[in-house]
Amino acid sequence: MANKLYTDAAAALEGVLFDGMTICAGGFGLCGIPERLIDAIEASGVKDLTIASNNAGIDGQGLGKLLRSRQVKKMISSYVGENKEFERQYLSGELEVEFCPQGTLAERCRAGGAGIPGFYTKTGVGTQVAEGKEVKVFDGQEYILERGIRADLAIIKGWKADESGNLIFRKTARNFNQPMATAGKICVAEVEEIVPVGSLDPDTIHLPGIYVKRMIVGAPYDKQIEFRTVRERATA
């Protein structure tokens, strides 16, 4: 069995990164994001990236770091409302953006990973999302053609994995990590814990190890909170 475990994020990405590449990045906001791998990509200086991700983190956190360093040429995203630098670059014409409905984005990555080049969906019909896309009628209803996404690299965050790469996501951190993992030609995962082969119940595994080519242990992590909301303590 090939050794998939690398000492750190920089080592795990060695020989993989190149200018102009496409990356699928797991996570949602700051939940379930591959923090160590993002930091290593920033440190590498690779540029002109196309990144498919539900959003781009927030200012200075997550993928927001790669926007700040001007390493991203294009984002394929669903929700971008919490990142002011994203907004600024988009409105100034510095960043190309392909807006994609959330479910469609997940399915485009899942389809790409399953070898499906495209599929038809009603989502976006009659809106800007449909502009320039093929429209087909099924049972009297219009559907638009969406292309599957294949990436040069997928970076994901898992909770626990065994030494062969079988991986478990924790609760909502599962979000986009699973479909993104399958869409990359190479998938690099950072996890909180690695256990011996045979330690994980096969029925609990979310991502089979065949998809995971390289791994790092990224723990410990500091839990990031996008919005801290507090209220005054109630008085008796």
C-alpha positions as CSV (number, residue, x, y, z in Angstrom):
1,M,0.0,0.0,0.0
2,A,1.4,3.3,-1.0
3,N,2.2,5.8,1.8
4,K,-0.3,8.7,1.4
5,L,0.7,10.5,4.5
6,Y,2.9,13.6,4.1
7,T,4.7,15.7,6.7
8,D,3.0,19.0,6.0
9,A,0.8,20.8,3.5
10,A,3.8,22.1,1.4
11,A,5.1,18.6,1.0
12,A,1.7,17.2,0.1
13,L,1.3,19.8,-2.7
14,E,4.9,19.5,-4.0
15,G,4.8,18.9,-7.8
16,V,1.1,19.4,-8.0
17,L,0.7,23.2,-8.2
18,F,1.1,25.2,-11.4
19,D,0.0,28.5,-12.8
20,G,-3.4,28.6,-14.4
21,M,-4.7,25.4,-12.8
22,T,-8.2,24.6,-11.7
23,I,-8.8,23.8,-8.0
24,C,-12.0,22.4,-6.3
25,A,-12.0,23.5,-2.7
26,G,-14.2,21.9,-0.1
27,G,-15.9,23.7,2.8
28,F,-18.6,26.2,3.3
29,G,-17.7,29.7,4.6
30,L,-15.2,28.8,7.3
31,C,-16.7,25.4,8.1
32,G,-14.8,22.3,6.9
33,I,-12.2,24.2,4.9
34,P,-8.7,22.9,4.2
35,E,-6.9,25.7,6.1
36,R,-3.4,24.2,6.0
37,L,-3.6,23.5,2.3
38,I,-4.9,27.0,1.5
39,D,-2.0,28.5,3.5
40,A,0.5,26.3,1.5
41,I,-1.0,27.4,-1.8
42,E,-0.7,31.1,-0.7
43,A,2.9,30.5,0.3
44,S,3.7,28.8,-3.0
45,G,2.9,31.9,-5.0
46,V,1.1,30.0,-7.7
47,K,-1.2,32.3,-9.7
48,D,-4.0,32.7,-12.3
49,L,-6.0,30.1,-10.4
50,T,-9.6,29.1,-11.2
51,I,-11.2,27.9,-8.0
52,A,-14.6,26.1,-7.7
53,S,-15.9,26.6,-4.2
54,N,-19.3,27.4,-2.6
55,N,-17.8,30.8,-1.6
56,A,-14.5,32.3,-1.1
57,G,-14.2,32.4,2.7
58,I,-14.3,35.8,4.3
59,D,-11.8,38.7,4.2
60,G,-8.4,37.4,5.1
61,Q,-9.7,33.9,6.1
62,G,-10.0,30.7,4.1
63,L,-9.9,31.3,0.3
64,G,-10.1,35.0,1.1
65,K,-6.3,34.8,1.7
66,L,-5.8,33.8,-2.0
67,L,-8.0,36.7,-3.1
68,R,-6.0,39.1,-1.0
69,S,-2.7,37.8,-2.5
70,R,-4.2,38.2,-6.1
71,Q,-3.6,34.5,-6.9
72,V,-7.1,33.9,-8.1
73,K,-8.2,34.7,-11.7
74,K,-11.6,33.2,-11.6
75,M,-14.1,31.9,-9.0
76,I,-16.9,29.5,-9.7
77,S,-19.1,30.1,-6.7
78,S,-22.6,30.2,-5.3
79,Y,-22.6,32.5,-2.3
80,V,-20.2,35.4,-2.1
81,G,-21.9,38.0,0.0
82,E,-19.6,38.1,3.0
83,N,-16.3,38.8,1.3
84,K,-15.7,42.5,0.6
85,E,-12.5,41.9,-1.2
86,F,-14.3,39.5,-3.5
87,E,-16.9,42.1,-4.1
88,R,-14.3,44.8,-4.8
89,Q,-12.3,42.7,-7.3
90,Y,-15.4,41.5,-9.1
91,L,-16.8,45.0,-9.5
92,S,-13.5,46.5,-10.6
93,G,-13.1,43.8,-13.2
94,E,-10.0,42.2,-11.6
95,L,-11.8,38.9,-10.9
96,E,-13.8,36.7,-13.2
97,V,-16.8,35.2,-11.5
98,E,-19.1,32.4,-12.7
99,F,-22.1,32.4,-10.4
100,C,-23.7,29.0,-10.0
101,P,-26.7,28.0,-7.9
102,Q,-25.6,26.0,-4.8
103,G,-27.2,22.7,-5.6
104,T,-26.1,23.0,-9.3
105,L,-22.5,23.6,-8.2
106,A,-22.6,20.5,-5.9
107,E,-24.0,18.4,-8.8
108,R,-21.6,19.8,-11.3
109,C,-18.7,18.6,-9.2
110,R,-20.4,15.2,-8.4
111,A,-21.1,14.7,-12.1
112,G,-17.5,15.6,-13.0
113,G,-16.3,13.0,-10.5
114,A,-18.7,10.4,-11.9
115,G,-17.5,10.9,-15.5
116,I,-20.7,12.7,-16.5
117,P,-19.9,15.6,-18.8
118,G,-23.2,17.5,-18.4
119,F,-26.8,17.4,-17.2
120,Y,-30.0,19.3,-17.6
121,T,-31.7,21.2,-14.7
122,K,-34.6,23.6,-14.3
123,T,-32.6,25.7,-11.8
124,G,-31.8,29.0,-13.3
125,V,-34.2,28.8,-16.3
126,G,-35.2,32.3,-17.3
127,T,-32.5,34.0,-15.3
128,Q,-29.0,35.3,-15.9
129,V,-27.7,31.8,-15.0
130,A,-29.2,30.5,-18.2
131,E,-27.5,33.0,-20.5
132,G,-25.4,31.3,-23.2
133,K,-26.5,27.8,-22.2
134,E,-28.3,25.2,-24.2
135,V,-32.0,24.9,-23.4
136,K,-34.0,21.7,-23.9
137,V,-37.6,20.9,-23.4
138,F,-38.6,17.8,-21.4
139,D,-42.3,17.1,-20.9
140,G,-43.2,20.6,-21.8
141,Q,-40.7,22.2,-19.3
142,E,-37.5,24.0,-20.2
143,Y,-34.2,22.8,-18.8
144,I,-30.7,24.2,-19.1
145,L,-27.5,22.3,-19.8
146,E,-24.9,22.5,-17.0
147,R,-21.4,21.1,-17.5
148,G,-19.7,18.8,-15.0
149,I,-16.6,20.2,-13.3
150,R,-13.2,18.5,-13.4
151,A,-10.3,20.0,-11.7
152,D,-6.5,19.6,-11.7
153,L,-6.6,19.4,-7.9
154,A,-9.1,19.0,-5.1
155,I,-8.3,20.2,-1.6
156,I,-10.6,19.0,1.2
157,K,-10.9,18.8,5.0
158,G,-11.8,15.6,6.8
159,W,-12.3,14.7,10.4
160,K,-10.8,11.2,10.6
161,A,-9.1,8.9,8.1
162,D,-7.3,5.6,8.1
163,E,-3.8,5.2,6.6
164,S,-5.3,4.1,3.2
165,G,-7.3,7.3,2.9
166,N,-10.8,6.1,3.8
167,L,-12.2,9.3,5.3
168,I,-15.0,10.5,7.5
169,F,-16.4,14.0,7.6
170,R,-17.9,15.5,10.8
171,K,-21.5,16.7,10.7
172,T,-21.9,19.9,8.6
173,A,-18.3,19.9,7.6
174,R,-19.3,17.2,5.1
175,N,-20.9,20.0,3.0
176,F,-19.0,20.4,-0.3
177,N,-16.0,18.3,0.7
178,Q,-17.3,15.0,-0.7
179,P,-18.3,16.1,-4.2
180,M,-15.2,18.3,-4.6
181,A,-12.9,15.3,-3.6
182,T,-14.2,13.2,-6.5
183,A,-13.9,16.0,-9.1
184,G,-10.2,16.5,-8.8
185,K,-7.6,14.5,-10.8
186,I,-5.6,14.6,-7.6
187,C,-7.3,14.9,-4.2
188,V,-5.2,16.1,-1.2
189,A,-7.0,15.9,2.2
190,E,-6.1,17.4,5.5
191,V,-7.6,15.6,8.5
192,E,-7.7,15.9,12.2
193,E,-6.7,12.3,13.0
194,I,-5.3,9.3,11.2
195,V,-6.0,5.8,12.5
196,P,-4.7,2.4,11.5
197,V,-6.4,0.5,8.6
198,G,-9.3,-1.5,10.0
199,S,-10.1,1.0,12.8
200,L,-13.1,2.6,11.0
201,D,-16.5,1.0,10.6
202,P,-16.9,0.6,6.8
203,D,-20.5,1.8,7.1
204,T,-19.4,5.2,8.5
205,I,-16.9,6.0,5.7
206,H,-18.0,8.9,3.6
207,L,-15.2,9.0,1.0
208,P,-13.4,5.8,-0.1
209,G,-9.6,6.0,0.0
210,I,-9.3,5.4,-3.7
211,Y,-10.1,9.1,-4.2
212,V,-7.5,10.3,-1.8
213,K,-4.0,10.5,-3.1
214,R,-2.2,12.5,-0.4
215,M,-3.0,13.4,3.2
216,I,-1.7,15.5,6.1
217,V,-2.7,15.9,9.7
218,G,-3.7,19.5,10.1
219,A,-4.7,19.5,13.8
220,P,-4.8,21.3,16.1
221,Y,-7.2,23.9,14.7
222,D,-8.6,27.2,16.2
223,K,-12.4,27.3,15.6
224,Q,-13.1,30.3,13.5
225,I,-16.5,32.1,13.8
226,E,-17.8,34.1,10.8
227,F,-20.3,36.2,12.8
228,R,-20.2,36.4,16.6
229,T,-23.7,37.2,17.8
230,V,-24.3,37.9,21.5
231,R,-27.1,39.2,23.6
232,E,-27.4,40.8,27.0
233,R,-27.7,38.4,29.8
234,A,-31.3,38.2,31.0
235,T,-31.9,39.7,34.4
236,A,-34.2,38.2,37.1
